[in-house]
Structure formats: structure tokens, C-alpha cells
Amino acid sequence: MDSNPRFELTVLFKDVIHHIKQKWGKALGDDLSITQTRLIYVLQHDGPQKTVELAHRLRVTPGAITGMADKLTKLGFVERVRGDDDRRVVMLHVTKKGAERIEFLKATQMEVIETVLGDLSEEDMRHLKRIFTHILMSDSKKE
């Protein structure tokens, strides 16, 4: 059976992502997903956001953002705030607890990255960056 390099790369890429997710979950010791973590980070970094804006930014559906916001609100990491001018507009804000969580996550992220990429040479990392950037740029031109 002939091997297909593109298929092999796809399988390897999925395996690497799975490996990183496992390391991330183990390091955090809780049940927050990477996307939920990114949602908190975006709110911390960029300020309050509407559901639709977050969905576009995180490349998920608005419904997925609503579900994540429900969970993160229950955990005390984010809050929903209605607009003063239009009460139909709901903005998601990071709470103090959420901001503290992001600081913890930044440190944890660096540990996970070091664990996963620590054995790569600077040259290998430059190649990966170039390749990933090329894939993303090439794909965005097709959309």
C-alpha cells in the first residue's frame, strides 16, 4: 500500500493536537477546555465582547459561546452585562476571579509549551512557525 504524505501529516497533526490537549488538561487539573480558556483570555486582553464577536474570534458558533458563557458564569470567571442604551445587547466581561485565572493559565501554558516543544531546536521552531503561518495564510486566501 502506497503511503500518502498528506494523509500521514494530517494524522500526525491530529496526534500532536491531542497530545497537547492531554498535557494541558493534566496541567490544569480541571475541566476547562482550551476554547473556554481562550474565551476568558480574549475578554481579559481585549475587554468586554458580544457573543457574535467572540464566536468569530474563536472560530465557533454563537451557540457554542452561549454554552461556554453559561459554564464560565457559574464558575465565576465571566459575567453577562446588559447594555445601558439597549438592554437587548449583552456583553461578556471577565471577573476578578477570571483575571486571576488567566494569570495562572499563562504560567501553566508556558510550562506545557516547554514540555511539548522544549526538545526542538530554534531552527525546527522557525520551520514550524513558517509552515503553520503558510497553511493559515494559504487557507484564508481560499475563503
N, C-alpha and C positions, 0 to 999 in steps of 0.2 A: 504494500500500500504506500503510495507516494504521500509524503508529508506536505502539508500546506503551511508555509511560514506565517501567513496572515492569521490562519486559524490558531496555530501554536502560540503566536503573540497574544491573541485575544484571550486564550485560556490562561497564559502566564499573567497577563494584566489582571484578569479577574482574581486569580490566586493571590497576587500581591495586594490588591484592594482588600480581599477577605482577611489576609494576614494582618494588615494594618488595622482593620476594624476590630479584630480579636485583641490585638495589643492595646488598642485604645480602650476598649471595654474593660479589659483586665486592669489597666492602669487607673481608670476612674472608679471602678468598683460600684457603679450604679447603673441605672437603666436609661440614661440619656443617650440618644443616638447622635451620630456626628451631625446630622442635619439640625436637630434640636439645639445642639451646642452652637452651630453656626448661626442659628436664628438669634440666640442670646448675644453672640458676638456682634452681629450686624447692628442690633439695637444699641449695644454698648458703644460701638465705634461710630455709627452714623446717626444715632438719635432715633426718636420715635418714627414708626413707619406704619403705613396702611398694609392690610393683608395682601392686597394685589401687588404692591411694591415688593414686599418680602418674597412673595411667590415667584415673581420674575427674577429677583436677585438670587434666590436659592434654587431656581430651576425646578420648582414643584408646583402643584396646583394650589389655588387659593383654599380649597377644601382641606388640603394637607396642612396648610399653615393654620387654619382654624383648629384642627385636631391637635397640632403641636402646641398652639397657644392655650388651649384648654388645659393640657397637661402641665405646661410650664407655669400657668397661672395658679393651678392647685399646689404646685411645689413652691410657689412664691418667687419665682425667677423673673416673671414678667407680669404686667398688669394692662388691662384694657382701659383706655381713657376716651370718653366721648368728646367730640369737638365742641367748642363753645359756640361757634357760629352755626354749625349744622350737627345736630345731635345724632344724625344717621351715620356720620363719619366716626369710625372707631380707630384709634391709633394704639399700637402696641408700644409700651415703654418697658425698659429694663428697670428692675427694682434694685435697691441697695444689695439685697441678697444675690441677685443675678449678676451685678457688677463684681461682687466678691468672688462669685463662682468663676467668672471669666478670668480673673487673675490667677486662680488656682489652675484653671484649664490651660492657660498659656504655659505655665511651668510644666504641667503634665505633658502637653503637646511636644515641648522641646525634648523631654525625656523619651517619648515614644519615637519621635523622628530620629533621635540619636541612636536608639536601639535598632531601628529599621535601616537607616541609611549610614550609620556610623562606620561601616566597613568599606564604603565606597570611596574611591579616590576623588579628588577635586575634579579631575578630568571626566570621570564617569558621571558625576553630578552635573557638570556642564552639558554633557551629551544628553542626559535625561531631560534637563531643562529645555534644551534646544528641540528635542524630539517632541516633548509634551506641548511646547509652545507651537510648534509646526502643526501638530494634529489639531489643536484648538483653533488656530488661525485658519487652517485649511477648511475645517468643518464649518466655521462661522461664515466663510465666504459662500458656501453652498446653500446656506439658509436664506 
